[in-house]
Amino acid sequence: MPPTDLHSLTTEQHSRLAHLVMKRQATLSLRVALVFIVLVFGLPLVNYYLPEIANRSVGGFTLSWLFLGILFFPITWILSAYFIKESNRLEDECADWREVLGIELGEPILDDPNSDIHPAFIESDKGGDA
């Protein structure tokens, strides 16, 4: 059975895996940042362009103060929790480096001895010259 230890990766495989993980993390970061920026810049824009909505009273607060004074921090916590949860999920997905490298290269995940296609990273683990 081929080793499944990350320390057994070649430099090229490790580099590809690190690049893939960083790319996925960057995409997640940009999605969360975009939502946060829309919220931060959206409130002044709503106040300026839609004052009748921003000044509508809800529970004794205007909508703008309800959002700014009460809802902003829970929304920030929710975005942070989402980011952490998704970040952990991405790292868990990337924990099986053989599967991640195989998907990235468009190769089969498992080495099927009856197939003419064999993943290069599994061949190299067997001592082949792939």
N, C-alpha and C positions, 0 to 999 in steps of 0.2 A: 504494500500500500504506500503511495507517495506521501511524503511529509506534508502536513498541513500547517506547519509552523511559519509564521511570517518571517522568521530569521532565515528560512531556507529560500526566500525569494532571490532571484538574480537582481542586480542593480536596475536593469531595464524594467523588469516586472514591478519592482518596488516603486520606481519612478512613475510608471503608468498608473499604478494603484493610487499613489499619493495625488497625482494630477486629477484623477477621476473623483476622488473624495473631495478635494478642494473645489473642484468645479461644481459639484452638487451642493456643497456648503455655501459657496458664493451665490448660487441661484436662490437657495433658501434665504440667505441674508438679504438679498435684494428684494425678494417678495415681502418680507416682514418690514424692511425699511420703507418700501414704497407705501404700504398701508399706514405706517406711522407718519410719514411725511404728508400724505393726503389728509390725515386727521389734523396734524399740526397747522398746515397751511390752509386747510379747508375751513376751519372755524373763523379766521379773520375774513376770508372771502365770503362766507355765508353772512357774517355780520355786515359786511359792506354792501353786497349785492342783494341780499334777501333779509333786510332788517325786520320785516313783518314776521318772518319765521323765527329769526334769532330772538326776538323779543316776546314771543309767545310764552305765556305762563304755564308751567307744568309743576305741580306740587309746591307752589310758592316760589319757584325759581324761574328765571327766564331760561329758555333752552340753551343759550350760549353759556350761562353760568352753571346750569345743570351739567352740561358736558365738561366745561373747564374745571369746575370746583368739585364735582362728585364723580363723574364717569371717567375722567381722563386717567386716573391712576388704576382703576380696575381694568380698563382697556389695555393699558401698558403692561400690567401683570399678565393679562390673558395673552397678549402678543409674545411676551417673554416665555411664558409656559409653553405656548405653541412652538416657539423657536427651539427651546430645549428638547421638547418631546420629539420633534421632527429631526433635530440634529442627532439625538441618540438613535433614532430609527435608521438614519442614514449610516451611522457608524456600525450599527448592528448588521445592516445589509452588507456592508463592506468587510465585515469580519471574515466571511468566507471568501478569501482572496481568489481562490481558483474560479469560483462562479463569476465574480466581478470581472476578472481578467478575461475569462471566456466570453462573456457577454460583450465586453468592450471590443474584442477582436472579431466578434461575429462567429466564433467557433462553438462547437458543441461543448456543453458543460461536462459531460461524462465521456470517458474514453471507451467507445464501443469497439471491441475487437473485430466485429463483423463489418464495420464501416470503413470506407476508403479515406474518410476524413478523421484525422486525429488531432486534438488540440496540441499546438506547439509547446505550450508550457507543461503539459503532462509528458510529452515525448522527452523534453529536456530533463525532466525529473527522473525519467527512467534511464537516463544516460545516453539517449539518442542524440543525433546531430540535427535537430529540427530548428 
